[in-house]
Amino acid sequence: MVAAAVALGGLSTAAIAQRDPAYAAARAGGEIGEQPDGYLGLVGAASGELRALVNNINIQRKSAYTAKAQASGATVEQLAFTSGCNLILQTSAGEKYKTPEGVWKTRTGAAPERDSRCV
């Protein structure tokens, strides 16, 4: 139940962000990617505008995780981790994600490398 709530929360935040052309371009261009901790990350050097965009999205995600944690009795970290598992799984071929070892990879047609605790 917690995982489902997190997945829906992550999707709504991602859906809002995807309306921003700068977000879509950065994601498609491999400048940003999903991380196992449930937050977006910068893959390399980034402009101030891109940093601000990623920070804003991460603030929204943390707010959603916090609200869901209070409602479910889970911790913010647990919800963020579960969301990270789901968001990495939802990446499309060509998009970046961070492996559990902290290495940025480009998603192929194969399943992404995720933490062994992901269900």
C-alpha positions in Angstrom: 0.0 0.0 0.0 2.8 2.4 0.9 4.6 1.5 -2.4 1.5 2.2 -4.4 1.0 5.6 -2.7 4.6 6.5 -3.4 4.4 5.4 -7.0 1.4 7.6 -7.5 3.0 10.5 -5.8 6.2 10.1 -7.8 4.2 9.9 -11.0 2.2 13.1 -10.3 5.3 15.1 -9.5 7.0 13.6 -12.6 4.0 14.4 -14.7 4.0 18.0 -13.6 7.7 18.3 -14.2 7.4 16.8 -17.7 5.2 19.7 -18.8 8.3 21.9 -18.5 10.2 21.9 -21.8 13.5 22.5 -20.0 12.9 19.3 -17.9 12.1 17.2 -20.9 15.1 18.5 -22.8 17.5 17.9 -19.9 16.1 14.4 -19.4 16.3 13.5 -23.1 19.7 15.0 -23.3 21.1 12.9 -20.4 21.8 16.0 -18.2 19.6 14.7 -15.4 18.5 11.3 -14.2 16.7 9.4 -11.5 18.6 8.3 -8.4 18.0 5.4 -6.0 17.2 7.9 -3.2 14.0 9.1 -5.0 15.4 12.4 -6.1 16.6 13.8 -9.5 20.3 14.2 -9.9 22.5 16.2 -12.2 24.6 13.9 -14.4 27.4 16.5 -15.0 28.1 20.2 -14.9 24.8 22.1 -15.2 23.7 25.7 -15.7 22.2 27.6 -12.8 18.8 27.3 -14.4 19.0 23.5 -14.6 20.2 23.3 -11.0 17.3 25.5 -9.9 14.8 23.3 -11.9 16.2 20.1 -10.3 16.2 21.6 -6.8 12.6 22.7 -7.3 11.5 19.2 -8.4 13.4 17.7 -5.5 11.7 20.0 -3.0 8.3 19.0 -4.4 9.2 15.3 -4.2 10.4 15.7 -0.6 7.2 17.5 0.3 5.1 14.6 -1.2 7.3 12.0 0.6 6.9 13.9 3.9 3.1 14.1 3.6 2.8 10.4 2.7 5.2 9.5 5.5 3.0 11.3 8.1 -0.1 9.6 6.7 1.3 6.1 6.5 3.7 5.9 9.5 6.7 5.2 7.3 9.8 7.4 7.3 10.5 10.0 4.6 13.6 8.0 3.7 11.6 4.8 3.2 9.1 6.5 1.0 11.9 8.2 -1.0 13.8 5.0 -1.5 10.6 3.1 -2.7 9.9 5.9 -5.0 13.4 5.9 -6.3 13.1 2.2 -7.1 9.9 2.8 -9.0 11.1 5.9 -10.9 14.2 4.2 -12.0 12.1 1.3 -13.3 9.9 3.8 -15.2 12.8 5.3 -17.1 12.8 4.9 -20.8 15.6 3.8 -23.1 18.1 6.6 -23.5 17.4 8.2 -20.1 19.9 8.3 -17.3 19.7 6.7 -13.9 22.1 6.1 -11.1 23.0 2.5 -10.1 23.2 1.4 -6.5 27.0 1.7 -6.8 26.6 5.4 -7.7 27.4 5.1 -11.4 25.3 7.0 -14.0 24.0 4.7 -16.7 21.9 5.2 -19.8 18.9 3.0 -19.8 18.8 0.4 -22.6 15.9 -1.9 -23.5 17.0 -4.1 -20.6 15.9 -3.7 -17.0 17.8 -1.0 -15.1 20.2 -2.0 -12.3 18.4 -1.4 -9.1 19.1 -1.9 -5.4 18.4 -5.5 -4.3 15.9 -4.2 -1.8 13.6 -2.9 -4.6 10.6 -5.1 -5.1 
